[in-house]
């Protein structure tokens, strides 16, 4: 099993803008499991504590293997979300590891 974790900080200038960007990004991400069969588990969560220091949004997803993760990464619906994120993200961090 491969666990895929991504953290995003949005580029909005105010907390309200960042919250709106986070809601839009979360909605786009949460639609993916219904469209991408390689996803085994998928959790999207907004930060609720220490807003000024932490990332705004997190994804924790699991895939059976590296090939399934690659299929997810290359899927056209995922690429639409990537395009959205490129417009609204100030920073991104990710890690993939075996569990």
Buried (B, 14 or more C-beta within 10 A) or exposed (E): EBBBBBBBBBBBEEEEEBBBBBEBBBEBBEEBBEEBEBBBEBEBEBBEEEEEEEBBBBBBBBBEEEEBBEBBBEBEEBEBBEEBBEEBBEEEEEEBEEE
